[in-house]
Each structure stands twice: as structure tokens, then as C-alpha cells.
Amino acid sequence: MRIDLHTHSSVSDGTDTPTALVHAAAAAGLDVVALTDHDTTASWGEAAQAAGEAGVTLVRGTEISTLLDGSSVHLLGYLFDPDDAALAAELDRICNDRIPRLQRMTALAQSELGSQVTWEHVLTAAGDAESVGRPHLADALISLGEASSREDAFDRLIGPSSRAYVPKHAPDTSTAIRLVRTAGGVPVVAHPWARGRRGVLDVATLGRLRDAGLVGIEVDHLDHDDATRAELSRIADELGLVPTGSSDYHGHGKQGYGLGVCTTSPQSYEAILAAVGSNGVNPVP
């Protein structure tokens, strides 16, 4: 059984529609795929219909933007009740902050960096995305020839050290974990040691997050080298956390992160399913 528990569609910052993503997962030989668009469940309905057509099991989820002592931490929430009032309200708050934030960043890119980018460029890059984010500003910069890739744009122009950067609203990581658990879902920290987060998510901190309700950590991810994966696997075992793996697929928006490039073991998948609360939702179909 091949299981990929972290992907993104065009509803957030991926480039495949939910339908196209699910069918691509089937073509890639996946048996189970999780759709985890940023801070939204808007892709769930379309993806669920496609799963029945493609013969792939769909795990419905989202990737929640959180903050831990001022540092960004992404939390994957699986199989929670999308109608849970508290979690839905927090996701709405995060999404509603995205547009004014990006408008400020676009204006700063013009005034501070001399960019030619406009808000119209960003909207064109975002298309029909429900959850608009920095990758769409990066895509606008690419379209103008001011960046060569999303990674280049983040590194040089719109990363946290840039004069064009504006912080986003995000809940505390422990609070987000509790919201997911209360909604019957299963929280897993995404790519915990990617992009310099090793110092943020040390063993003691992961232990505190476990005590707050964290169920797993994403171990097998292309942003983790072999030594990092081995150490994170050991830590997961030490703390009783479920180790997962995934592609973090974004379609053409993230080159080299193909569907199924990293996967979750059937044993870990069963542990995720066993952790779903009575008010959570089931995989589809």
C-alpha cells in the first residue's frame, strides 16, 4: 500500500485542481492520498467526488499556519469535523488575513524593492485559489521575470528577512493542536526540521506538543536528509509519536516534489486512523 499524506491543490498554492490531483495520485500508483490545502477545507467536496472516480482513498485534511514562540510551524490536521465551530472560525481568521497581508507585501515590494508587481498580477497568479498566499506573490514575481522560481522569490525578495515581508496571523501551535483534537481530527507537525526549524522543534518542545495532543511528526520529507530522517524517527519512537511521510506535492509550483516521492507506512496510517475522534470524519471512499 502506497500512502502520501501531504499534498496541495489549486485551492491553495498547488497548480492541479482537486480533481486533477486525485487522478494524478491514482496514476502515480498511490492507494491513499491526503489533500491538505493551506488553512481551508474548500477542496474537500470536489476531491471526495474524484476519489470515487479514481479509485483512490482520500484523507481529508488541511495544513494550518501556526506560530511557536514567534517561529512559523505548519500543522497537518487530518479527518476533523469541518463544521466544528471553533476550528472553522480559526481557519477563517487565518484565511481572511491573507489578502490584506499580501496587499501590504505587494505595496512594500514596489516601494522597498523597486518591483513592478501589482495586486492585479498577484490576483492573476492566484486564479481561483480559495487560500491566497505568498507563493502567489512569488508566482507574480516570476511572471515579471523578477524571480526564477518560488524558492528564489522567497530567498531574495519576500522571505522573513526582506523589507517586503509582513507577518501573518497564526494561532499558537499548541492551541491549533487542541482545536484539531477537539474537532475529532489528528494533528501532525509538517516537515519539522525543514528550513532551519531544528532549533524551534527540539525534543523537549516536541514533547510539550505531544502533551498538548500532537499525534505525529512528518519524518520522510524531501526537505530532510537521511541523517535528519533517522534522528526524527528515533525521536518519534522515544516520544510515542507517529512517524509519517509525504511528498508535499504542489504540482508545477514546487519542482521535484512528485506524488509519492516520500510515503507513510501502512502501520503509521493505521495509527492515524485509530487516533480519529468520535466526531471526526472517515477517509473517502
N, C-alpha and C positions, 0 to 999 in steps of 0.2 A: 504493500500500500504506500503510495506517494502522497505526501501531505505538505502543503505550503500555506502557512498561517499568517501571511502579511503581504497584501497587495493593495494597489490603488488604481481607481478608475478616473475617468474624466470628470466625475462628480467632484473630485478634489483636484489633486495635481498630477494624476496619471493622464495618459493620452488615449487609452482604449475606453469605449463605453462599457458600462457594466456587462451588457450582453456580450460584446466582443471579448472582454476579459475572460468571462466564464467559458466561452467556447475555445479561447486560446489555451486556457488551463486544460481542457479536455484534450486538445491537440498535442499539448506538451506531455501527456501521459499522467496527469495528476488525477488522483481519486478524490481528494479533498482540497478545497481552496477556501481561504478566508479572505473576504473583502473588507478592508479596514481603512476606508477613506477618512481623511482628517476631520475629526470633530463633527461628524454628521452621519446620519443613518439614511440619507436621502437616496442612496443607491440600492438599498436592500430589496425593494419590491421588484425592480427590473432584474436584478441579479438572481433573485429566487425563481422567477419565471424561466430565466435562461438555464438555470441549473437543471430543471426538469427536462428541458430540451436536450441539453448536452450530456446528461448522464453523469454529472459531477456533483458531489456533496458540497454544499455551500455552508460555511460557517460565517454567520453574520456578525460583524464587529465594527469597531472604529479605532482610530489612533488618536488619542487625546493629548493635546498640548498641556503640559503641567510644568510647574516650577518647583525646584527643590533647592532651598537656600539661595535663591536668585539664579540658579542654573536651569537650563531647559532640559526636561526629561520627557520622553514620549512614552505613553502608556497605552498598550493594546488592551481593549476591552472586548471580550467575546460573549456572544449569546445572552446579552442582557435584555430586559424588557424595554423596548424603545419608548413606551408610554409612561415609564417611571417619571414622575413629575420633577423630582429634584435633579436627576441626571439630565433629563431633557432640557431643563432650564439652564443648567451649566453649559451644555453643548451649544445652546442658542446664544448664550452670552459670549462664548469664545468666538463663534462664527460672526456674530454681529459686530465684534470689534475688528474683524479682519479688514473690512472695506475702509473705514476711517484711518486705520493704521497704514494700509497700503497707499492711500491717498496722500498721507503725510510723507511717506517714504518716497513716493514719486516726486512730490514737490521738492524734497531735500536732494534727490538725485539731480534735479535740474539746477537748484541754487548752489549746492555744495560741491557737486562733482562735474557740473557742466554738461550733463547728459541731455540728449534731445528727447528723452522718453516723456510721454504724456499719459494721462489717465486713460485716454482713448486707446492708446497702444496696449495698456495693461488689460483693459476690458476685452479687446480683440484677442489677446493671448489666452485669456481665461475662458472664452467661449461661453458654454452653458454651465460651467462649473458652479455647483452649489456652495462649495467651500473654497473661497479665493485666498491665495496665499503668496508668500514671497517667490515660490517657483514661477508664478505667472508674471511677476515683475521681472524675474530673470529671463523668461521667455521673450518678454517685450524688448529687453536689452539685447538679446541675441538677434531678434528680428531687425534691429537697427545697426547691427554689426559692432556693438559696443562690448559684447562678451561672446566668447566662443562656445560656452556651454553653461548649464546651470551651475556646475561646480565652480567655473571661472567667475561667474557673476557673484556667487556667494563669497568666494575667497577675496575678490578685489573690490567689489562695489557695494554689496548690500548685506555683508556679514555683520556680526555684533560690533566689530571694531571700526566699522565705516561711519562716516559723518552722515550717511543717509539712513542709518539704522534707527528704527523706532521699536521699543519693546512691545510685546503683545500681552493682552490679558490671558492669564492662565491660572487655574486653581493650583493650590498646593498638591504635591504628588500624593501624600497620604490621604488628603481629602478626596481626591479623584478615585483612589483605590476604594475607599469606603463607599463612595457613590455607586461605583460599578458593582460592588458586592451586594449592596442593599437592593440594587435593581436585578439581582439574580445572576449577574454576569461574572466573568472570570478575568481578573486583571493580570497582565504580564508586561514587564518592562521591555520595551523595544531596544534593540542594539545598545545595551547598557554601557559598553566601553568604546563606542564609536566616537570619533571626533572629540577626543580629549576628555571624555566623561569618566574615565577610570578613577580620577580623584574625587569625583562627585558621588559616585556609586560604589564606595568601598564596601568591604564585607560587613562592617558594623552598620552602615546605612541600609544596605540590603536587608540585614536582619531586622532593623526597625520597620522597614516597609513590609516585610513578611508579617510582623506582628500587627501591622495595620490592616492586613488582609491580602497582601500580594501573594499570588499563586505561583507565578513562574517568571523566568527570565529568558530572553531570546539569546541563545548561545551561538548557534550556527547561522552566521550572517556574513556577507562578503566584507563588511567593514571590520571584522575580527579576523586576525591572522590565526594560524594554527595554535600558537602558544597561548593566545588570548582565549581561544575556544576551550583549550584544555583546562585553563585555570578557572574560567567561568563554569565549566562543567563540574569541576571539583567543588566550587563554592555552592552551586545549586544542590549538590548532594549533601554538603555539610549543613546547609540551611533548610533542607527539605523542600526546595523549590523545584518546580517542573521545568526542565530544560527544553526549549523549543528551537525551531529553525525555520527560516523562510527566505524568500527572495527579495522582499521589499520592492516588488515589481512596480514600475511606473510607466510601462510601455516605452515609447521613444524619449520620455522625459528623463530617464536615468539609464544611460547606456551600460551594458554589461550585466545588468541585474535581471537575467531572464527567469521566467517562471520555472520553479523547481530547481533553481541553481543551488539552493540550500533547502533542506526539508526537516520536518518534525517526525520523530519516530512514532510508530503506532502506539507504543506504550505511553508516551507523553500525551498523545492525542486522547487516549482513553482517560488519562488523569485529568485533562482539561474538561472533558465531558462529565466526569464524576464530580467536578467542583461546581457545576452549574447549580444555582439555587432553584427552589421550587417555583419561583416566579420568573425564571429565565426562559429563553426560547430554545427550540431544538434546531439542529442543523437541517438544511433542506437539500434533497428531499429526505 
